[in-house]
Amino acid sequence: MKILVTGGAGFIGCNLVRHLLQQGHEVLNFDKLTYAGNLESLADVAGHPGYHFVQGDISDAETVRRALAWFKPQAIMHLAAESHVDRSIDGPMAFIQTNVVGTAVMLQAAREYWQALPPAEGNRFRFLHVSTDEVYGSLGATGSFTESTPYDPHSPYSASKAASDHLARAWFHTYGLPVMVTNCSNNYGPYQFPEKLIPVVILKALRGEPIPVYGRGENVRDWLYVLDHAEALLAVLERGKPGETYNIGGNNEMRNIDLVTLLCRILDELRPAARRGSYTQQITFVPDRPGHDLRYAIDASKIRREVGWRPRQDRESGFRQTVQWYLDNEPWWQRILEGKYRLQRLGQGTTSPA
């Protein structure tokens, strides 16, 4: 297929683009290249004959229309989004602009493009909207999110993604645009911008700095290896049903403190800290962030049953591969840390409200 991927220079996007190319698809990466968009993450495929790149903002309707008219995709995989909860606390309006307005622009441009296709091509066209489990809010000690769980977002980020999900479904029900929605659990793996928990832990540990854990580390997340997620997204695109939602989870629930301890122990094995003992000694508890959801857990039985996907990584294997990747790719993350972001804490609600 010819597939347009928005946000293809981001963390999940670059891993998805690489997977699509490996599977023989032709890809147009449409990315604004914000702080989290990094073309170095795709340097190994930049010369691939099936790879194309357009720098553009999903909120710019004319640029989106031109890209569609030129590339003539058979599918759109919409990943472009502001995605960090802590940043949404400090600057919520950027999340509204990209995640809500940008998604509406993408849906409307896709609708115009799709309606002009010949009937046979229009019947095959798909729009996959990629979202998060954070739209569902927080769980108690038991239970899991299903595709019918009511929305209850608690952060500017999750509220903006909830709005974009509703827009995507509205374009299916109102206009017939063949939209599918996926809601995934927390991703981790290669090329993740070092503001998220796992790369922060790894890089703080390697630099001999305190490893911050919010609250007492009791928050629980379901961890999904990004390459497993990429396989799931392609499976939904190929075999999913328009109008349907599919939850994607890693079947890997873990308390934050247990995850941080695991990462430290893997580092102890792969890169022992000279004269400092275990990296676990660097763990430091810090004040929790506002509105921090206690627990997320995904029931992924629908995608397993209807699409035939299940995660490949087990409770430790993906984390071990991720730690090794960061150890092997220091130049990639060092160049990021030489810029404006230096592993400082965000999301305490004390910066500009813009």
C-alpha positions in Angstrom: 0.0 0.0 0.0 0.9 3.7 -0.2 0.5 4.9 3.4 0.7 8.5 4.7 1.9 8.5 8.3 1.5 11.7 10.3 4.1 12.2 13.0 6.4 9.7 11.4 9.5 11.3 12.9 8.3 10.8 16.4 8.9 7.9 18.7 6.1 5.6 17.7 6.0 7.0 14.2 9.6 6.3 13.3 9.3 2.7 14.5 6.1 2.3 12.5 7.6 3.9 9.4 10.5 1.5 9.5 8.1 -1.5 10.0 5.9 -0.5 7.1 9.0 -0.2 4.8 10.2 -3.6 5.9 6.8 -5.0 5.0 7.0 -3.6 1.5 4.8 -0.6 1.8 5.5 2.9 0.4 5.4 5.6 3.1 5.0 9.4 3.1 6.2 10.7 6.5 4.3 14.0 7.2 5.8 15.6 10.2 6.1 19.2 11.6 9.4 18.3 13.3 8.6 19.8 16.7 11.1 19.1 19.6 10.0 15.4 19.6 10.3 14.9 15.8 13.8 13.7 14.9 14.8 12.7 11.4 18.0 11.2 12.8 15.6 8.4 14.1 15.0 7.5 10.4 18.6 8.0 9.1 18.9 4.3 8.2 15.9 4.4 5.9 16.2 8.0 4.5 17.5 6.6 1.2 14.9 3.9 0.9 13.1 4.1 -2.5 9.8 3.7 -0.8 10.3 6.5 1.8 9.2 10.1 1.3 9.2 13.0 3.7 7.1 16.2 3.8 7.6 18.7 6.6 4.2 20.0 7.4 1.7 20.9 10.2 -1.4 18.8 10.4 -3.3 22.0 11.4 -2.4 23.6 8.0 -5.2 22.3 5.7 -3.7 23.5 2.5 -0.4 21.7 3.1 -2.3 18.5 4.1 -4.3 18.7 0.9 -1.3 19.2 -1.3 0.4 16.1 0.3 -2.6 14.0 -0.3 -3.0 15.1 -3.9 0.7 14.4 -4.6 1.2 11.1 -2.8 -2.3 9.7 -3.4 -2.3 7.4 -0.4 -4.4 4.3 0.0 -4.4 4.7 3.8 -3.6 7.3 6.4 -2.2 6.4 9.8 -2.6 9.4 12.0 -0.1 9.5 14.9 0.9 13.2 15.0 0.2 14.6 18.4 1.5 16.4 21.4 1.9 13.4 23.8 3.6 14.2 27.1 1.3 14.7 30.1 3.8 16.8 32.0 4.1 19.2 29.1 0.3 19.4 28.8 0.2 20.7 32.4 2.7 23.4 31.6 1.3 24.4 28.2 -2.1 23.0 27.4 -3.0 25.1 24.4 -0.5 23.5 22.2 -2.2 20.2 22.9 -5.6 21.6 21.9 -4.2 23.0 18.7 -2.4 19.9 17.5 -4.5 17.1 18.9 -8.0 18.6 18.5 -7.7 21.2 15.7 -5.1 19.2 13.8 -7.1 16.0 13.9 -10.2 17.8 12.6 -8.2 19.2 9.7 -6.8 15.8 8.9 -10.2 14.2 9.0 -11.8 16.8 6.8 -8.9 16.7 4.3 -9.1 12.9 4.2 -12.8 13.1 3.7 -12.5 15.4 0.7 -9.7 13.2 -0.8 -11.6 10.0 -0.2 -14.9 11.2 -1.7 -13.1 12.1 -4.9 -11.6 8.6 -5.3 -13.1 6.1 -7.8 -15.5 3.8 -6.1 -13.2 0.8 -6.0 -10.3 2.8 -4.5 -12.7 4.5 -2.1 -13.9 1.2 -0.8 -10.3 0.2 0.0 -9.3 3.4 1.7 -8.7 3.5 5.4 -8.0 6.2 8.1 -6.5 4.9 11.3 -6.6 7.3 14.2 -4.0 6.3 16.9 -4.8 7.3 20.5 -4.1 6.4 24.1 -5.7 4.5 27.0 -5.4 7.7 29.1 -8.7 8.8 27.7 -10.4 6.3 30.0 -9.2 7.9 33.2 -8.0 5.9 36.2 -8.7 2.4 37.4 -8.9 1.0 40.9 -7.0 -2.0 42.0 -8.9 -4.4 39.7 -10.5 -4.4 36.2 -9.3 -3.3 32.8 -10.2 -0.8 30.1 -12.3 -2.2 27.3 -13.4 -0.6 24.1 -16.7 0.3 25.8 -15.2 1.9 28.9 -16.6 5.4 29.4 -14.2 8.3 28.8 -13.0 10.1 31.9 -9.8 12.1 31.0 -7.9 13.8 33.8 -5.1 15.8 32.1 -5.0 18.4 29.3 -3.2 15.7 27.2 -5.8 13.0 27.7 -8.7 15.4 27.3 -7.3 16.6 24.0 -6.9 13.0 22.8 -10.4 12.1 24.0 -11.7 15.0 21.9 -9.8 13.8 18.8 -11.2 10.3 19.3 -14.7 11.6 19.3 -14.0 13.6 16.2 -12.7 10.6 14.4 -15.8 8.5 15.2 -18.0 11.5 14.2 -16.4 11.6 10.8 -17.2 7.9 10.4 -20.8 8.1 11.6 -21.6 11.4 9.8 -19.7 11.2 6.6 -18.9 7.5 6.3 -15.2 8.1 6.2 -13.7 4.6 6.9 -12.1 5.4 10.2 -10.7 3.0 12.8 -9.5 4.0 16.3 -6.8 2.4 18.4 -6.2 3.1 22.1 -2.8 1.9 23.3 -1.1 1.5 26.7 2.2 3.1 27.6 4.8 2.6 24.8 8.5 2.1 25.4 11.5 1.1 23.2 14.1 2.6 20.8 14.1 6.2 19.8 11.9 7.5 22.7 12.4 11.1 23.4 14.2 11.3 26.8 11.4 13.0 28.7 9.4 9.8 29.3 9.9 7.6 32.3 12.0 4.8 30.9 14.6 6.8 29.1 14.7 9.3 32.0 15.5 6.4 34.3 18.2 4.9 32.0 19.9 8.2 31.3 19.8 9.5 34.9 21.3 6.3 36.1 24.1 6.4 33.5 24.9 10.0 34.5 25.0 9.2 38.2 22.1 11.5 38.9 19.1 11.0 41.2 16.4 8.9 39.5 13.1 10.6 40.1 10.0 8.5 41.0 6.7 10.4 41.4 5.0 9.9 44.8 5.8 6.5 46.2 5.9 4.8 42.8 2.6 3.1 43.3 1.1 4.1 39.9 0.5 1.2 37.7 0.9 1.1 33.9 0.5 -1.6 31.2 3.8 -1.4 29.2 3.7 -2.0 25.4 6.9 -2.5 23.4 6.8 0.0 20.5 7.7 -2.6 17.8 4.8 -4.8 19.0 2.6 -1.7 18.7 3.8 -1.1 15.2 2.8 -4.6 14.2 -0.6 -4.1 15.9 -1.3 -0.9 14.0 -0.5 -2.5 10.6 -2.7 -5.5 11.5 -5.6 -3.2 12.3 -5.1 -1.3 9.1 -5.1 -4.5 7.1 -7.7 -6.5 8.9 -9.7 -4.1 11.1 -13.3 -3.0 10.4 -14.2 0.6 9.8 -16.0 2.2 12.6 -14.5 -0.1 15.2 -12.1 0.7 18.1 -9.3 -1.6 19.2 -7.5 -1.5 22.5 -3.8 -2.4 22.2 -2.0 -3.5 25.4 1.3 -5.2 26.3 -0.2 -7.6 28.9 2.5 -6.2 31.1 1.1 -4.3 34.2 3.8 -3.0 36.6 4.0 -0.5 39.4 6.4 2.4 38.5 8.7 1.6 41.4 9.0 -2.0 40.3 9.7 -1.0 36.7 12.4 1.5 37.8 14.0 -1.2 40.0 13.9 -3.7 37.1 15.6 -1.2 34.8 18.3 -0.5 37.4 19.0 -4.2 37.8 19.3 -4.7 34.1 21.7 -1.8 34.0 23.6 -3.3 36.9 24.1 -6.4 34.7 24.8 -4.6 31.3 26.7 -1.5 32.5 27.9 -1.9 36.1 28.4 1.4 37.9 32.0 1.6 38.9 32.4 2.0 42.7 28.8 3.1 43.1 27.0 -0.1 43.8 23.6 -0.8 42.4 21.8 1.9 40.4 18.8 1.4 42.7 20.7 3.5 45.2 20.0 6.5 43.0 16.2 6.1 43.2 14.7 9.3 44.7 11.0 9.9 45.5 9.7 13.3 44.4 6.3 15.1 44.8 3.7 13.6 42.6 2.4 15.4 39.5 -1.1 17.0 39.5 -3.9 14.6 38.5 -1.7 11.6 38.3 -3.9 8.6 37.4 -3.4 5.6 39.7 -3.7 2.7 37.4 -4.2 1.8 33.7 -4.8 -1.7 32.4 -5.8 -2.8 28.9 -8.1 -5.6 27.9 -6.7 -6.5 24.5 -8.9 -9.5 23.9 -10.8 -7.8 21.0 -7.7 -7.1 18.8 -6.5 -10.6 19.6 -9.8 -12.2 18.7 -10.8 -10.1 15.6 -7.4 -9.1 14.2 -5.2 -11.9 15.3 -2.5 -9.8 17.1 -0.8 -10.3 20.4 2.4 -8.8 21.9 5.7 -10.7 21.3 7.6 -9.3 24.3 7.3 -10.7 27.7 7.6 -9.1 31.2 11.3 -8.4 30.9 12.6 -9.0 27.3 11.4 -5.7 25.8 12.9 -3.7 28.7 16.2 -5.5 28.3 16.3 -4.7 24.6 15.4 -1.1 25.3 18.2 -0.6 27.9 20.7 -2.2 25.4 19.5 0.1 22.7 20.2 3.2 24.8 23.6 1.9 25.7 24.4 1.2 22.1 23.1 4.6 20.8 24.6 7.2 23.0 25.3 9.7 20.2 21.5 9.8 19.4 20.5 10.8 22.9 23.5 12.9 23.7 22.6 15.2 20.7 19.1 15.7 22.2 20.5 16.5 25.7 22.8 19.1 24.1 19.7 21.0 23.1 17.1 22.7 25.2 15.9 19.6 27.1 18.4 18.4 29.8 16.2 15.8 31.6 14.7 18.6 33.8 11.4 17.9 35.4 8.3 19.2 33.7 4.6 19.3 34.6 4.5 20.8 38.1 2.0 23.5 37.0 4.3 26.4 37.8 5.2 27.6 34.3 3.4 29.9 31.9 -0.3 28.9 31.2 0.2 29.4 27.5 
